[in-house]
Amino acid sequence: MQENGVRSFVFSSSCTVYGAPKCLPLDETCPTDPASITNPYGRSKFMLEQILRDLHASDNVKNVKMLSLSLKPELNLINHFRAGT
């Protein structure tokens, strides 16, 4: 990323990173619970979020945005693709 001058990154995450919800309704301000993530998909999304936080902290990537798209259906890229928008 650094070699190609990438300074911004948008990552499509998942609500599976929250594991067993600590608060309801679930939103991006709720804490994640890695110990209660029950599937490889959720664990991989959680690990990638951690990697991106580290990249941001190291100043290699200035802007990192992580979207839990399943929490925001209007931002879900699959829904836009299916709708032809």
Backbone hydrogen bonds, N-H to C=O, Kabsch-Sander energy under -0.5 kcal/mol:
donor,donor_aa,acceptor,acceptor_aa,energy
5,G,2,Q,-1.4
6,V,1,M,-2.7
7,R,5,G,-0.5
9,F,63,N,-2.4
11,F,65,K,-3.0
13,S,11,F,-1.0
13,S,67,L,-3.1
17,V,14,S,-1.6
18,Y,15,C,-1.6
19,G,16,T,-1.3
30,C,27,D,-2.0
33,D,17,V,-0.7
36,S,33,D,-1.9
37,I,34,P,-1.1
43,R,39,N,-2.1
44,S,40,P,-2.7
45,K,41,Y,-2.1
46,F,42,G,-2.4
47,M,43,R,-2.6
48,L,44,S,-2.2
49,E,45,K,-2.0
50,Q,46,F,-2.0
51,I,47,M,-2.3
52,L,48,L,-2.5
53,R,49,E,-2.2
54,D,50,Q,-2.2
55,L,51,I,-2.5
56,H,52,L,-2.4
57,A,53,R,-2.5
58,S,54,D,-2.1
59,D,56,H,-1.3
60,N,55,L,-1.5
61,V,55,L,-1.2
62,K,7,R,-0.8
63,N,7,R,-2.3
64,V,62,K,-0.5
65,K,9,F,-2.6
67,L,11,F,-2.9
67,L,65,K,-0.5
68,S,66,M,-0.5
69,L,67,L,-1.5
71,L,68,S,-2.3
72,K,68,S,-0.6
72,K,69,L,-1.0
75,L,72,K,-2.6
76,N,72,K,-0.6
76,N,73,P,-0.9
80,H,76,N,-1.7
81,F,77,L,-2.4
82,R,78,I,-2.6
83,A,79,N,-1.9
84,G,80,H,-0.9
84,G,81,F,-0.7
85,T,80,H,-2.4
